[in-house]
Amino acid sequence: MQNKFNNRSTSFFEKVRPIYEKSRNRTNLPGKIQTMRRAFQQICDGEDPWTALGNFRNAWFGYAKTCRQMLVTDPLLPPQESTEHTQRWAAFSSKKIHLLLLQNVISSVEIAFSKTNMK
């Protein structure tokens, strides 16, 4: 016996699939992308560090994940006033970049490895 919902659900997914594919390929990037350099500059300018880094995290894992290299390419600029606070956040930011890139490389290697063994 055929399920009466099969025809309806199939046609629904056939209609939605092109919309989904179009949205996957679109890059909805805001005017100013929150790079790590920008986040660190905001910290040095007095912004709450967790807000600036949270905005960077939104870019890394969300709206700019297709262009992650761009988020960490620019080096951190030295602050106008070098204080213990800014030095600690510079060290934290640098280490965070290192860890994210390492995590991204490991994930890429794992994905590539799993695809080659899926025969």
OpenMM code with the backbone's topology and positions (N, CA, C; nanometers):
from openmm import Vec3, app, unit

residues = "MET GLN ASN LYS PHE ASN ASN ARG SER THR SER PHE PHE GLU LYS VAL ARG PRO ILE TYR GLU LYS SER ARG ASN ARG THR ASN LEU PRO GLY LYS ILE GLN THR MET ARG ARG ALA PHE GLN GLN ILE CYS ASP GLY GLU ASP PRO TRP THR ALA LEU GLY ASN PHE ARG ASN ALA TRP PHE GLY TYR ALA LYS THR CYS ARG GLN MET LEU VAL THR ASP PRO LEU LEU PRO PRO GLN GLU SER THR GLU HIS THR GLN ARG TRP ALA ALA PHE SER SER LYS LYS ILE HIS LEU LEU LEU LEU GLN ASN VAL ILE SER SER VAL GLU ILE ALA PHE SER LYS THR ASN MET LYS".split()
positions = [
    Vec3(0.0835, -0.1189, 0.0000),
    Vec3(0.0000, 0.0000, 0.0000),
    Vec3(0.0878, 0.1250, 0.0000),
    Vec3(0.0586, 0.2160, -0.0859),
    Vec3(0.1385, 0.3369, -0.0968),
    Vec3(0.0919, 0.4394, 0.0067),
    Vec3(0.1894, 0.5028, 0.0672),
    Vec3(0.1590, 0.6057, 0.1665),
    Vec3(0.1084, 0.7309, 0.0964),
    Vec3(-0.0021, 0.7857, 0.1441),
    Vec3(-0.0603, 0.9022, 0.0784),
    Vec3(0.0251, 1.0278, 0.0932),
    Vec3(0.1230, 1.0272, 0.1857),
    Vec3(0.2078, 1.1437, 0.2067),
    Vec3(0.3305, 1.1429, 0.1177),
    Vec3(0.3635, 1.0304, 0.0566),
    Vec3(0.4840, 1.0225, -0.0257),
    Vec3(0.4816, 1.1221, -0.1408),
    Vec3(0.3723, 1.1287, -0.2134),
    Vec3(0.3654, 1.2199, -0.3273),
    Vec3(0.3740, 1.3654, -0.2846),
    Vec3(0.3082, 1.3974, -0.1750),
    Vec3(0.3085, 1.5353, -0.1271),
    Vec3(0.4475, 1.5757, -0.0782),
    Vec3(0.5134, 1.4899, -0.0008),
    Vec3(0.6441, 1.5260, 0.0531),
    Vec3(0.7489, 1.5315, -0.0559),
    Vec3(0.7406, 1.4447, -0.1530),
    Vec3(0.8364, 1.4475, -0.2629),
    Vec3(0.8226, 1.5774, -0.3412),
    Vec3(0.7025, 1.6143, -0.3729),
    Vec3(0.6841, 1.7369, -0.4494),
    Vec3(0.7261, 1.8597, -0.3679),
    Vec3(0.7056, 1.8567, -0.2368),
    Vec3(0.7484, 1.9662, -0.1517),
    Vec3(0.8997, 1.9830, -0.1586),
    Vec3(0.9742, 1.8724, -0.1429),
    Vec3(1.1200, 1.8803, -0.1459),
    Vec3(1.1727, 1.9160, -0.2842),
    Vec3(1.1014, 1.8751, -0.3871),
    Vec3(1.1422, 1.9142, -0.5218),
    Vec3(1.1273, 2.0644, -0.5416),
    Vec3(1.0268, 2.1237, -0.4800),
    Vec3(1.0062, 2.2687, -0.4906),
    Vec3(1.1054, 2.3461, -0.4047),
    Vec3(1.1367, 2.2935, -0.2894),
    Vec3(1.2228, 2.3648, -0.1940),
    Vec3(1.3710, 2.3504, -0.2288),
    Vec3(1.4103, 2.2412, -0.2876),
    Vec3(1.5510, 2.2150, -0.3149),
    Vec3(1.6205, 2.3270, -0.3932),
    Vec3(1.5627, 2.3800, -0.5046),
    Vec3(1.6311, 2.4897, -0.5750),
    Vec3(1.6503, 2.6133, -0.4876),
    Vec3(1.5538, 2.6432, -0.4036),
    Vec3(1.5659, 2.7581, -0.3133),
    Vec3(1.6791, 2.7342, -0.2141),
    Vec3(1.6858, 2.6125, -0.1612),
    Vec3(1.7909, 2.5770, -0.0663),
    Vec3(1.9280, 2.5857, -0.1329),
    Vec3(1.9410, 2.5314, -0.2521),
    Vec3(2.0693, 2.5338, -0.3228),
    Vec3(2.1129, 2.6769, -0.3518),
    Vec3(2.0187, 2.7623, -0.3900),
    Vec3(2.0511, 2.9017, -0.4178),
    Vec3(2.1015, 2.9717, -0.2916),
    Vec3(2.0382, 2.9439, -0.1782),
    Vec3(2.0781, 3.0091, -0.0536),
    Vec3(2.2134, 2.9593, -0.0054),
    Vec3(2.2486, 2.8356, -0.0343),
    Vec3(2.3798, 2.7810, 0.0053),
    Vec3(2.4917, 2.8482, -0.0708),
    Vec3(2.4681, 2.8843, -0.1964),
    Vec3(2.5720, 2.9434, -0.2798),
    Vec3(2.5837, 3.0938, -0.2629),
    Vec3(2.4868, 3.1566, -0.2010),
    Vec3(2.4871, 3.3010, -0.1825),
    Vec3(2.5756, 3.3371, -0.0643),
    Vec3(2.6491, 3.4431, -0.0772),
    Vec3(2.7293, 3.4923, 0.0347),
    Vec3(2.6643, 3.6201, 0.0861),
    Vec3(2.6049, 3.6104, 0.2008),
    Vec3(2.5406, 3.7255, 0.2632),
    Vec3(2.6372, 3.7875, 0.3632),
    Vec3(2.7347, 3.8579, 0.3122),
    Vec3(2.8343, 3.9180, 0.3997),
    Vec3(2.7941, 4.0620, 0.4304),
    Vec3(2.8097, 4.1013, 0.5562),
    Vec3(2.7780, 4.2402, 0.5910),
    Vec3(2.8819, 4.3349, 0.5341),
    Vec3(2.8564, 4.4633, 0.5458),
    Vec3(2.9484, 4.5643, 0.4943),
    Vec3(3.0854, 4.5571, 0.5603),
    Vec3(3.0871, 4.5387, 0.6912),
    Vec3(3.2133, 4.5260, 0.7642),
    Vec3(3.2206, 4.3862, 0.8243),
    Vec3(3.3178, 4.3115, 0.7805),
    Vec3(3.3353, 4.1758, 0.8304),
    Vec3(3.4247, 4.1813, 0.9537),
    Vec3(3.3850, 4.1094, 1.0567),
    Vec3(3.4587, 4.1111, 1.1833),
    Vec3(3.5798, 4.0192, 1.1742),
    Vec3(3.6932, 4.0753, 1.1336),
    Vec3(3.8174, 4.0001, 1.1311),
    Vec3(3.8784, 4.0009, 1.2712),
    Vec3(3.9786, 3.9174, 1.2921),
    Vec3(4.0459, 3.9174, 1.4228),
    Vec3(4.1196, 4.0496, 1.4434),
    Vec3(4.1708, 4.1049, 1.3361),
    Vec3(4.2385, 4.2343, 1.3466),
    Vec3(4.1410, 4.3414, 1.3960),
    Vec3(4.0208, 4.3428, 1.3395),
    Vec3(3.9190, 4.4403, 1.3802),
    Vec3(3.8763, 4.4156, 1.5249),
    Vec3(3.8603, 4.2882, 1.5620),
    Vec3(3.8207, 4.2548, 1.6990),
    Vec3(3.9251, 4.3051, 1.7987),
    Vec3(4.0531, 4.2820, 1.7683),
    Vec3(4.1590, 4.3265, 1.8587),
    Vec3(4.1630, 4.4782, 1.8666),
    Vec3(4.1429, 4.5450, 1.7538),
    Vec3(4.1406, 4.6914, 1.7542),
    Vec3(4.0264, 4.7435, 1.8403),
    Vec3(3.9123, 4.6775, 1.8328),
    Vec3(3.7986, 4.7177, 1.9157),
    Vec3(3.8285, 4.6971, 2.0638),
    Vec3(3.8966, 4.5889, 2.0969),
    Vec3(3.9356, 4.5648, 2.2364),
    Vec3(4.0269, 4.6771, 2.2850),
    Vec3(4.1236, 4.7140, 2.2004),
    Vec3(4.2161, 4.8219, 2.2369),
    Vec3(4.1447, 4.9561, 2.2496),
    Vec3(4.0359, 4.9731, 2.1757),
    Vec3(3.9587, 5.0980, 2.1818),
    Vec3(3.8591, 5.1003, 2.2971),
    Vec3(3.8542, 4.9944, 2.3780),
    Vec3(3.7685, 4.9941, 2.4955),
    Vec3(3.6452, 4.9065, 2.4862),
    Vec3(3.6243, 4.8416, 2.3738),
    Vec3(3.5098, 4.7505, 2.3594),
    Vec3(3.5271, 4.6312, 2.4540),
    Vec3(3.4152, 4.5779, 2.5023),
    Vec3(3.4211, 4.4578, 2.5850),
    Vec3(3.4861, 4.3466, 2.5033),
    Vec3(3.5933, 4.2837, 2.5535),
    Vec3(3.6631, 4.1817, 2.4758),
    Vec3(3.5730, 4.0667, 2.4305),
    Vec3(3.4818, 4.0251, 2.5155),
    Vec3(3.3983, 3.9105, 2.4783),
    Vec3(3.2963, 3.9470, 2.3720),
    Vec3(3.2586, 4.0735, 2.3645),
    Vec3(3.1695, 4.1178, 2.2572),
    Vec3(3.2442, 4.1179, 2.1241),
    Vec3(3.3631, 4.1764, 2.1233),
    Vec3(3.4427, 4.1816, 1.9997),
    Vec3(3.4785, 4.0410, 1.9516),
    Vec3(3.5193, 3.9550, 2.0448),
    Vec3(3.5550, 3.8182, 2.0060),
    Vec3(3.4321, 3.7362, 1.9695),
    Vec3(3.3191, 3.7662, 2.0330),
    Vec3(3.1951, 3.6987, 1.9967),
    Vec3(3.1515, 3.7346, 1.8553),
    Vec3(3.1713, 3.8601, 1.8181),
    Vec3(3.1411, 3.9013, 1.6809),
    Vec3(3.2340, 3.8313, 1.5812),
    Vec3(3.3600, 3.8157, 1.6194),
    Vec3(3.4532, 3.7408, 1.5337),
    Vec3(3.4085, 3.5949, 1.5217),
    Vec3(3.3673, 3.5390, 1.6317),
    Vec3(3.3212, 3.3996, 1.6309),
    Vec3(3.1982, 3.3822, 1.5411),
    Vec3(3.1086, 3.4804, 1.5428),
    Vec3(2.9934, 3.4759, 1.4525),
    Vec3(3.0377, 3.4747, 1.3069),
    Vec3(3.1409, 3.5516, 1.2759),
    Vec3(3.1931, 3.5518, 1.1388),
    Vec3(3.2576, 3.4177, 1.1063),
    Vec3(3.3399, 3.3666, 1.1966),
    Vec3(3.4154, 3.2425, 1.1709),
    Vec3(3.3222, 3.1231, 1.1523),
    Vec3(3.2266, 3.1083, 1.2411),
    Vec3(3.1393, 2.9915, 1.2360),
    Vec3(3.0079, 3.0166, 1.1619),
    Vec3(2.9826, 3.1420, 1.1252),
    Vec3(2.8535, 3.1739, 1.0655),
    Vec3(2.8646, 3.2327, 0.9274),
    Vec3(2.8468, 3.3636, 0.9203),
    Vec3(2.8261, 3.4277, 0.7910),
    Vec3(2.9485, 3.4317, 0.7013),
    Vec3(3.0685, 3.4169, 0.7528),
    Vec3(3.1883, 3.4248, 0.6682),
    Vec3(3.2694, 3.2957, 0.6709),
    Vec3(3.2058, 3.1845, 0.7005),
    Vec3(3.2827, 3.0596, 0.7093),
    Vec3(3.3367, 3.0141, 0.5753),
    Vec3(3.2831, 3.0661, 0.4657),
    Vec3(3.3359, 3.0299, 0.3339),
    Vec3(3.4643, 3.1048, 0.3010),
    Vec3(3.4962, 3.2087, 0.3775),
    Vec3(3.6173, 3.2869, 0.3515),
    Vec3(3.6955, 3.3070, 0.4815),
    Vec3(3.7177, 3.1995, 0.5526),
    Vec3(3.7840, 3.2077, 0.6835),
    Vec3(3.9260, 3.2617, 0.6754),
    Vec3(3.9954, 3.2280, 0.5695),
    Vec3(4.1340, 3.2741, 0.5557),
    Vec3(4.1406, 3.4263, 0.5611),
    Vec3(4.0418, 3.4917, 0.5020),
    Vec3(4.0375, 3.6370, 0.5005),
    Vec3(4.0231, 3.6941, 0.6423),
    Vec3(3.9594, 3.6195, 0.7323),
    Vec3(3.9352, 3.6693, 0.8676),
    Vec3(4.0620, 3.6773, 0.9512),
    Vec3(4.1633, 3.6018, 0.9149),
    Vec3(4.2845, 3.5969, 0.9973),
    Vec3(4.4116, 3.6316, 0.9204),
    Vec3(4.3986, 3.6772, 0.7962),
    Vec3(4.5161, 3.7069, 0.7144),
    Vec3(4.5919, 3.8292, 0.7642),
    Vec3(4.5199, 3.9355, 0.7973),
    Vec3(4.5849, 4.0596, 0.8393),
    Vec3(4.6429, 4.0448, 0.9793),
    Vec3(4.7689, 4.0883, 0.9977),
    Vec3(4.8285, 4.0805, 1.1319),
    Vec3(4.7634, 4.1809, 1.2264),
    Vec3(4.7707, 4.1517, 1.3546),
    Vec3(4.7184, 4.2439, 1.4559),
    Vec3(4.8055, 4.3692, 1.4587),
    Vec3(4.7421, 4.4828, 1.4617),
    Vec3(4.8170, 4.6087, 1.4703),
    Vec3(4.8518, 4.6374, 1.6155),
    Vec3(4.9717, 4.6873, 1.6420),
    Vec3(5.0050, 4.7223, 1.7811),
    Vec3(4.9172, 4.8375, 1.8277),
    Vec3(4.8699, 4.8301, 1.9519),
    Vec3(4.7836, 4.9371, 2.0028),
    Vec3(4.8613, 5.0667, 2.0225),
    Vec3(4.7879, 5.1777, 2.0262),
    Vec3(4.8531, 5.3065, 2.0496),
    Vec3(4.9144, 5.3108, 2.1890),
    Vec3(4.8415, 5.2564, 2.2866),
    Vec3(4.8927, 5.2461, 2.4237),
    Vec3(4.9107, 5.0994, 2.4554),
    Vec3(5.0340, 5.0594, 2.4752),
    Vec3(5.0596, 4.9203, 2.5090),
    Vec3(5.0510, 4.9034, 2.6610),
    Vec3(4.9470, 4.8343, 2.7035),
    Vec3(4.9283, 4.8086, 2.8454),
    Vec3(4.9283, 4.6579, 2.8675),
    Vec3(4.9271, 4.6187, 2.9920),
    Vec3(4.9205, 4.4763, 3.0232),
    Vec3(4.7909, 4.4155, 2.9678),
    Vec3(4.6841, 4.4929, 2.9759),
    Vec3(4.5541, 4.4496, 2.9240),
    Vec3(4.5619, 4.4197, 2.7741),
    Vec3(4.6155, 4.5137, 2.6968),
    Vec3(4.6214, 4.4939, 2.5512),
    Vec3(4.7216, 4.3837, 2.5140),
    Vec3(4.8307, 4.3706, 2.5896),
    Vec3(4.9270, 4.2635, 2.5620),
    Vec3(4.8656, 4.1261, 2.5859),
    Vec3(4.7871, 4.1139, 2.6924),
    Vec3(4.7215, 3.9853, 2.7201),
    Vec3(4.6208, 3.9494, 2.6116),
    Vec3(4.5433, 4.0500, 2.5668),
    Vec3(4.4445, 4.0223, 2.4631),
    Vec3(4.5103, 3.9986, 2.3285),
    Vec3(4.6249, 4.0584, 2.3041),
    Vec3(4.6997, 4.0292, 2.1808),
    Vec3(4.7480, 3.8845, 2.1823),
    Vec3(4.7989, 3.8406, 2.2957),
    Vec3(4.8437, 3.7014, 2.3082),
    Vec3(4.7262, 3.6052, 2.2931),
    Vec3(4.6143, 3.6380, 2.3571),
    Vec3(4.4946, 3.5542, 2.3472),
    Vec3(4.4467, 3.5465, 2.2025),
    Vec3(4.4400, 3.6602, 2.1351),
    Vec3(4.3923, 3.6648, 1.9972),
    Vec3(4.4823, 3.5849, 1.9044),
    Vec3(4.6129, 3.5980, 1.9228),
    Vec3(4.7074, 3.5234, 1.8398),
    Vec3(4.6924, 3.3734, 1.8610),
    Vec3(4.6786, 3.3331, 1.9844),
    Vec3(4.6619, 3.1907, 2.0149),
    Vec3(4.5294, 3.1385, 1.9597),
    Vec3(4.4261, 3.2196, 1.9678),
    Vec3(4.2947, 3.1799, 1.9155),
    Vec3(4.3017, 3.1575, 1.7645),
    Vec3(4.3706, 3.2462, 1.6941),
    Vec3(4.3895, 3.2277, 1.5495),
    Vec3(4.4602, 3.0953, 1.5231),
    Vec3(4.5658, 3.0707, 1.5963),
    Vec3(4.6426, 2.9471, 1.5798),
    Vec3(4.5537, 2.8244, 1.6023),
    Vec3(4.4763, 2.8256, 1.7089),
    Vec3(4.3903, 2.7107, 1.7398),
    Vec3(4.2800, 2.6911, 1.6362),
    Vec3(4.2197, 2.7996, 1.5901),
    Vec3(4.1143, 2.7882, 1.4886),
    Vec3(4.1696, 2.7336, 1.3575),
    Vec3(4.2872, 2.7809, 1.3179),
    Vec3(4.3474, 2.7298, 1.1950),
    Vec3(4.3869, 2.5839, 1.2102),
    Vec3(4.4395, 2.5474, 1.3249),
    Vec3(4.4746, 2.4082, 1.3496),
    Vec3(4.3501, 2.3201, 1.3473),
    Vec3(4.2447, 2.3651, 1.4106),
    Vec3(4.1185, 2.2914, 1.4124),
    Vec3(4.0627, 2.2786, 1.2708),
    Vec3(4.0717, 2.3857, 1.1933),
    Vec3(4.0207, 2.3842, 1.0572),
    Vec3(4.1012, 2.2886, 0.9693),
    Vec3(4.2328, 2.2858, 0.9859),
    Vec3(4.3176, 2.1957, 0.9078),
    Vec3(4.2875, 2.0518, 0.9450),
    Vec3(4.2747, 2.0242, 1.0736),
    Vec3(4.2452, 1.8879, 1.1176),
    Vec3(4.1100, 1.8436, 1.0635),
    Vec3(4.0110, 1.9294, 1.0698),
    Vec3(3.8793, 1.8958, 1.0171),
    Vec3(3.8870, 1.8685, 0.8674),
    Vec3(3.9631, 1.9505, 0.7942),
    Vec3(3.9760, 1.9310, 0.6499),
    Vec3(4.0449, 1.7994, 0.6184),
    Vec3(4.1480, 1.7667, 0.6957),
    Vec3(4.2195, 1.6413, 0.6743),
    Vec3(4.1292, 1.5233, 0.7061),
    Vec3(4.0532, 1.5323, 0.8159),
    Vec3(3.9620, 1.4233, 0.8517),
    Vec3(3.8559, 1.4032, 0.7450),
    Vec3(3.8021, 1.5119, 0.6913),
    Vec3(3.7001, 1.5016, 0.5869),
    Vec3(3.7600, 1.4386, 0.4619),
    Vec3(3.8778, 1.4847, 0.4218),
    Vec3(3.9417, 1.4296, 0.3025),
    Vec3(3.9731, 1.2815, 0.3227),
    Vec3(4.0217, 1.2476, 0.4427),
    Vec3(4.0566, 1.1087, 0.4714),
    Vec3(3.9323, 1.0210, 0.4697),
    Vec3(3.8237, 1.0684, 0.5281),
    Vec3(3.7019, 0.9877, 0.5324),
    Vec3(3.6433, 0.9714, 0.3922),
    Vec3(3.6577, 1.0704, 0.3053),
    Vec3(3.6056, 1.0599, 0.1690),
    Vec3(3.6865, 0.9604, 0.0875),
    Vec3(3.8171, 0.9529, 0.1100),
    Vec3(3.8983, 0.8584, 0.0336),
    Vec3(3.8749, 0.7147, 0.0779),
    Vec3(3.8329, 0.6945, 0.2006),
    Vec3(3.8096, 0.5586, 0.2498),
    Vec3(3.6651, 0.5130, 0.2353),
    Vec3(3.5807, 0.5959, 0.1778),
    Vec3(3.4397, 0.5598, 0.1624),
    Vec3(3.4180, 0.4930, 0.0268),
    Vec3(3.4661, 0.3714, 0.0113),
    Vec3(3.4492, 0.2989, -0.1149),
    Vec3(3.3617, 0.1803, -0.0981),
] * unit.nanometer
topology = app.Topology()
chain = topology.addChain("A")
for resn in residues:
    res = topology.addResidue(resn, chain)
    for name in ("N", "CA", "C"):
        topology.addAtom(name, app.Element.getBySymbol(name[0]), res)
